[in-house]
Amino acid sequence: MLRTTGILTVAHAATPSPVSPWRRFVAIRERTYRTAIGYALLAPLALWIALILVYPLINTIGLSLTNMRVVGSPSSFVGLDNYATVLASDDFWHGLLLSLLWLLGNSIVLTIVPFAVALFLRQPWRPARQARIWVLLPWVVPTVAVAVSWQWMLNSNYGVVNHLLEATGIISAPLNVFGSADLSLIGLILTNSWHWFALPAVVIFGAMQTIPSDIYEAAKVDGATNTQTFRHITLPMIAKVLFALELVGNLWTFNVLDIIFFITRGGPADATMTLPMELYYKAFKAWRMGEAAAMAVIVLILLTIVCAVYVKRFRPRED
Amino acid sequence: MGRRLSVLVAVAAVVFTGCGTGTTPSPTVSTTATPSPAAPVEIVWWHMEQPPNRVAAYQQVLDDFNASHPGIHVTQQVQDWNTIFSKIGGAIGSNTAPDILHASGDFTPYTRSMGENVVVPVTDLVNELDQLYHFNPAATALYRDGEMWAVPMYGMIQVLWYRKDFFRDAGIAEPPATWEELLADAEQLTNGDRYGIALPAGKNMATDQVIYSLMATAHAEDLYDNDGNVTFDNANTVRAFQLYNDLLPFSPPDSTNYSWGEPQAAFNSGAAAMTIEKGQYLPPWEAESGQPASDLGCALIPQPAQNGQPGSIYYAEGMQIMTKDPVKQAAAAEFIKYVMQPDVYGVFLNAEPGLFLPVTEAGLQAESWLSDPTITKYRDCVNLMLDQAESGVLFGFTHGQYTMSIGEITGQSIIAQTVQKMWVDHMTPQAAVTWGQSEMEAAVE
C-alpha cells in the first residue's frame, strides 16, 4: 500500500528491502572470492617470510639441541646441554658485556651527532643546504672501505690522525687505537658511528621538516626560547620517528659484525669480542655449531625481551 | 664404448689397487686409467690462491693440460680461506664438492672429518710420483695417516728477512744467528724513524706461524705427545714466548693487529728492519722498497745459543681428491701427474715465484722453475729457503704424528691468542702459555 505523505515515504525508504536468496548467495560468493584473492595475493609473501624467517629460526633451534660441530657433519640430540654450556661460559658473559658497551656507546654517539647534524641541515644557510647531499657520503661508502680507511688513518706509524694530533701537541706519542685493549672498542664505536650517523640524521631532518612552521611562529610570538621550542615542540612532534629509529637502530647496532670483523676481528685479546663476534668464532672457527646456535637463540630471546620492554615503556602516546 | 671400457679399466684398477694395499676399505685412486678422449671428463678444482697472478698462472697450466688431454677438461674455481671451512661442508652435504680440493696440513684432517670416504686416499699416486720425482719427506709427512690423503704440490717456509741497507747504516755486519743477537739487533735498529723488527701479534694465523718458527728452534715444536695429549705448556714454549715478549717493544705498536700484509708493508716501506715470513717478500721488494735486490737480506731463523736447533714452520700445500667417480679419480690423478712433470711444474710453482717451493728433488732441478726472473735474481735467498726447509716442521705433524684435532687449535688461532694474552693483557709468558694449554685442551676435547 502506497502512502503519499513525505514522512511515510521517507520511513518506507529507510526500511531494508527484503534480499532474495540469490542475491545473498551472490554477495557471499563475491565476499568469499575477494577474501580468497586477498589470501592468494598474500600467500607468496607469507610463504617467502616463512622460508626466510621461520625456517631458519626453527632450524637454529633444532641445531641448538644437537652437538653438531662442523656445518653438515653428523650430530646427535643433546637436549639443553648447549644452553647450559653457553650460560656457564665466561666468553658469553664477556661478549654480552662488550655488546652492551658497544650498544651504549653507539647509541650515545648516534643520538647526539645525528640530532646536531639534522638541526644544522635545517638552517637556511647555503652550506647547510649543500650539506644535505654530501652528508650522506659516509653512509654510502661500503663497510670494508670504511674499515680500511680508518685503519690507515688511525695507524700509529703513518696514520694522518695521529700525525695531526701530534703536530698540534694534543698527544705526545701516537695512539695505538685498534691495537690497544683500552682504546679499540672506543675506536670501533667512533668508526661505526661515522659510518652510520648520516642515516638517522637524514631521517630526523625529514621528520623535523614535517613540523608546520606556524607552530614555531606561534611559539616565537609567545616568547618561547630555542630550548623550550626544541623541548616542547620539536621533540614531541618527532617522537614517533625517534621511537622507531631507536628501536631499529639499536637492533642493528647490537648485531653489527662486519666492521668489527674487518678491523679487529674481536681483538686485541678479545677486547672487542662482542656477542655477534663470539657467535661467529664459535660457529666458524671453533666449529661448535650447536653451541653457536644455542647462543643465537639466547641472544634472540634477550633482544625480544628488551624490545618488548622498550615498546611498552617508550612507545609515544597517540595523543 | 670407449667410455665404458675406460670405466671398466678404472674400476678394475681400483679393485686391484684396493686389494694390493689391504689396509683400508676405502677405494684408492687409480693411477693407470685413462679417460676416453671421445667424452671429456669434467674435473673441477677448488683452490684458495686468490691473487690474480696465481689464478692466471694456474689457468696457463690448465689451458695447456686441456689442450694436450682432449679426454679431460679441468676448470679452476677460486675459493676463500675464510669461507672454505663452511662452504666445503655444504658442498659435501649437497653432493657438489669439487673433484680436486686444495689441501693443507691442517685443512685435510678437517675435510676428512666431514665423513667416511669424503677424501679419497692417494697413496698409490704419491708412491708413483715419488718414484719418478722423489718427494721431500717433510712434505709427505703432512698427509700420511696410514694412507696418503693428499698429494703435496708446493712448499712454503719462513726465514728471517732483513734490510741490508739498515744493517749497514747501523754498523751491523752479519744478520742475527741466535736469539740473543736477534734481540740485540732489534733494539739497536730501533730509532725514531723505524722499528727493529715487524712481528704480527694479531689473533690470526700469521702470528701463529711466526711464533711457531721460534718455538721450533727452541725444541718446542711438538704440540702433542705421542698419546695425543696437548703438551704446549713446557719450558721451551715459555722461553719462545719470552723472546717474543722481549722483541715486541721493538715492533710497531699496532702489531697487535698485524697479520701477513702489515709486516711486509712496514718492512718494504722502511718502517721496520727485520721480519719473519715466507718467500712472498721476493717479487715486490724492489718496486715497493725502492731499493736494489741486493739490499734484501735473508737468513735462517735465529735459534737459542743454548739448547737450540734449526727450525721453521713449513707448509706443503697440495691437492686432495674428493670425487667418488673412478673415472674422475683417474682423470684427477692424470692432471696431478701432469703438473708434477718437471717441464710443467715450474710454471705451476712460479704462480708465486719464491713463495711456492718445489717439494720434489726433480722440481729443484727443473729449468721451468729455475728460469723464472725472480728465482734467478734472488737465487741465494731461494737456496737459503730450501736449506731452511730441511728443518721445516708444522704443528700437529711433528715426529711422525698426524693429529686430526690440530684444526681445532689453528682454526681458533689459540697460539696467537696466547701471544695476545701475554702482550696485551700483560700476563707473564708462563701464565699465558698455561692459559693457552687449557684453551687447547678445551678445543680438542
Interface residues (C-beta under 8 A of the other chain):
Chain A: V70 V71 G72 S73 P74 Q151 N155 S156 N157 Y158 P174 N176 F178 G179 S180 A181 I263 T264 R265 G266 G267 P268 A269 D270 A271 Y281 F284 K285 A286 W287
Chain B: F85 S86 G89 G90 I92 G93 Y110 S113 M114 G115 A201 G202 K203 N204 P252 P253 D254 S255 T256 N257 A266 S269 A271 G407 E408 G411 Q412 S413 Q417 Q420 K421 V424 D425 A443
